[in-house]
Structures are given as C-alpha cells and as structure tokens.
Amino acid sequence: MDILVILIPASLFLGAVGLLAFFWAVRSKQFDDPEGDRHRILSSDWDDEPRP
C-alpha cells in the first residue's frame, strides 16, 4: 500500500507532462495540414524535399 504514495503522484506527473506536450504540439502547428498529407501519400510523385 505504501507504493501507491509513489505511483499516484508519478502517474499524475507523467499525465501532466503528456498533456503539456500535446498542447505544445497543437500551438506550434504540428497538426496544421492533415488534408494535404492524406492526398500526398496517395500520389505517385516522389517528393523527397521537406516542405517550407
């Protein structure tokens, strides 16, 4: 039962870190163009250059 004193705060901390990482990714526009990616994966053109 003493292990719960360690595991509960550790899980809350890791959950908060994951949530902050998700909000950071959304605010820095990591998920900006899902439509373009969907169409780009189906095209036969090779595009090895990164997008600007």
MDAnalysis code that builds the backbone (N, CA, C; Angstrom):
import MDAnalysis as mda
import numpy as np

u = mda.Universe.empty(156, n_residues=52, atom_resindex=np.repeat(np.arange(52), 3), trajectory=True)
u.add_TopologyAttr("name", ["N", "CA", "C"] * 52)
u.add_TopologyAttr("resid", np.arange(1, 53))
u.add_TopologyAttr("resname", ["MET", "ASP", "ILE", "LEU", "VAL", "ILE", "LEU", "ILE", "PRO", "ALA", "SER", "LEU", "PHE", "LEU", "GLY", "ALA", "VAL", "GLY", "LEU", "LEU", "ALA", "PHE", "PHE", "TRP", "ALA", "VAL", "ARG", "SER", "LYS", "GLN", "PHE", "ASP", "ASP", "PRO", "GLU", "GLY", "ASP", "ARG", "HIS", "ARG", "ILE", "LEU", "SER", "SER", "ASP", "TRP", "ASP", "ASP", "GLU", "PRO", "ARG", "PRO"])
u.atoms.positions = np.array([
    [0.815, -1.197, 0.000],
    [0.000, 0.000, 0.000],
    [0.868, 1.275, 0.000],
    [2.093, 1.148, 0.510],
    [2.981, 2.315, 0.514],
    [3.427, 2.709, -0.884],
    [3.413, 1.757, -1.800],
    [3.837, 2.054, -3.159],
    [2.877, 3.012, -3.850],
    [1.609, 3.027, -3.428],
    [0.642, 3.945, -4.033],
    [1.001, 5.403, -3.759],
    [1.695, 5.650, -2.675],
    [2.132, 7.020, -2.358],
    [3.114, 7.509, -3.412],
    [3.834, 6.597, -4.027],
    [4.787, 6.963, -5.082],
    [4.132, 6.905, -6.460],
    [3.334, 5.872, -6.692],
    [2.793, 5.664, -8.034],
    [1.733, 6.685, -8.432],
    [0.883, 7.092, -7.527],
    [-0.178, 8.048, -7.884],
    [0.392, 9.404, -8.271],
    [1.290, 10.012, -7.472],
    [1.870, 11.290, -7.930],
    [2.710, 11.139, -9.203],
    [3.398, 10.006, -9.347],
    [4.204, 9.807, -10.557],
    [3.311, 9.725, -11.786],
    [2.185, 9.019, -11.681],
    [1.291, 8.927, -12.833],
    [0.625, 10.267, -13.137],
    [0.287, 11.016, -12.118],
    [-0.281, 12.353, -12.355],
    [0.740, 13.269, -13.012],
    [1.984, 13.183, -12.575],
    [3.042, 14.000, -13.165],
    [3.261, 13.640, -14.627],
    [3.338, 12.340, -14.937],
    [3.549, 11.921, -16.322],
    [2.351, 12.268, -17.208],
    [1.150, 12.192, -16.660],
    [-0.022, 12.606, -17.415],
    [-0.001, 14.092, -17.717],
    [0.427, 14.895, -16.757],
    [0.523, 16.341, -16.972],
    [1.593, 16.667, -18.009],
    [2.705, 15.943, -17.986],
    [3.756, 16.160, -18.986],
    [3.229, 15.821, -20.383],
    [2.504, 14.723, -20.507],
    [1.927, 14.356, -21.802],
    [0.919, 15.381, -22.289],
    [0.109, 15.895, -21.386],
    [-0.882, 16.906, -21.760],
    [-0.206, 18.199, -22.190],
    [0.831, 18.600, -21.487],
    [1.573, 19.799, -21.887],
    [2.259, 19.604, -23.230],
    [2.786, 18.412, -23.491],
    [3.409, 18.147, -24.789],
    [2.374, 18.202, -25.909],
    [1.180, 17.706, -25.649],
    [0.110, 17.776, -26.657],
    [-0.274, 19.223, -26.939],
    [-0.467, 20.029, -25.895],
    [-0.823, 21.434, -26.108],
    [0.287, 22.179, -26.820],
    [1.556, 21.853, -26.509],
    [2.667, 22.497, -27.202],
    [2.628, 22.144, -28.691],
    [2.353, 20.885, -29.007],
    [2.319, 20.461, -30.405],
    [1.187, 21.150, -31.160],
    [0.047, 21.322, -30.520],
    [-1.072, 21.999, -31.171],
    [-0.766, 23.469, -31.378],
    [-0.184, 24.116, -30.382],
    [0.099, 25.553, -30.505],
    [1.218, 25.847, -31.487],
    [2.159, 24.895, -31.680],
    [3.247, 25.135, -32.626],
    [2.906, 24.615, -34.023],
    [1.614, 24.326, -34.252],
    [1.068, 23.962, -35.557],
    [1.694, 22.685, -36.120],
    [1.888, 21.680, -35.269],
    [2.398, 20.397, -35.722],
    [1.342, 19.640, -36.532],
    [0.072, 19.922, -36.294],
    [-1.026, 19.230, -36.967],
    [-1.726, 20.183, -37.935],
    [-0.956, 20.932, -38.717],
    [-1.518, 22.027, -39.496],
    [-2.189, 21.581, -40.793],
    [-1.687, 20.535, -41.454],
    [-2.171, 20.210, -42.792],
    [-2.494, 18.722, -42.937],
    [-3.521, 18.232, -42.260],
    [-3.833, 16.810, -42.413],
    [-4.434, 16.468, -43.780],
    [-5.122, 17.402, -44.404],
    [-5.708, 17.152, -45.723],
    [-4.620, 16.964, -46.776],
    [-3.612, 17.810, -46.743],
    [-2.521, 17.691, -47.712],
    [-1.751, 16.403, -47.546],
    [-1.525, 15.983, -46.309],
    [-0.828, 14.726, -46.073],
    [-1.638, 13.549, -46.573],
    [-2.938, 13.604, -46.407],
    [-3.786, 12.500, -46.865],
    [-3.694, 12.355, -48.379],
    [-3.686, 13.460, -49.104],
    [-3.622, 13.383, -50.563],
    [-2.199, 13.101, -51.037],
    [-1.215, 13.575, -50.301],
    [0.174, 13.398, -50.705],
    [0.610, 11.924, -50.625],
    [0.100, 11.178, -49.652],
    [0.512, 9.784, -49.503],
    [-0.035, 8.917, -50.634],
    [-1.120, 9.338, -51.282],
    [-1.705, 8.567, -52.365],
    [-1.139, 8.923, -53.730],
    [-0.361, 9.988, -53.829],
    [0.157, 10.391, -55.137],
    [1.382, 9.545, -55.489],
    [1.639, 9.427, -56.782],
    [2.780, 8.626, -57.244],
    [4.035, 9.476, -57.409],
    [3.953, 10.774, -57.203],
    [5.116, 11.647, -57.320],
    [5.999, 11.490, -56.087],
    [7.301, 11.394, -56.321],
    [8.247, 11.312, -55.207],
    [8.629, 12.718, -54.800],
    [8.465, 13.012, -53.530],
    [8.787, 14.346, -53.014],
    [9.718, 14.168, -51.806],
    [11.008, 14.190, -52.092],
    [11.980, 13.988, -51.020],
    [12.382, 15.284, -50.335],
    [11.944, 16.405, -50.869],
    [12.298, 17.689, -50.286],
    [11.335, 18.036, -49.158],
    [11.824, 18.582, -48.065],
    [10.905, 18.992, -46.986],
    [10.090, 20.213, -47.408],
    [8.888, 20.286, -46.849],
    [8.032, 21.438, -47.132],
    [8.559, 22.663, -46.389],
    [8.411, 23.864, -46.969],
    [8.872, 25.079, -46.272],
    [8.005, 25.424, -45.101],
])
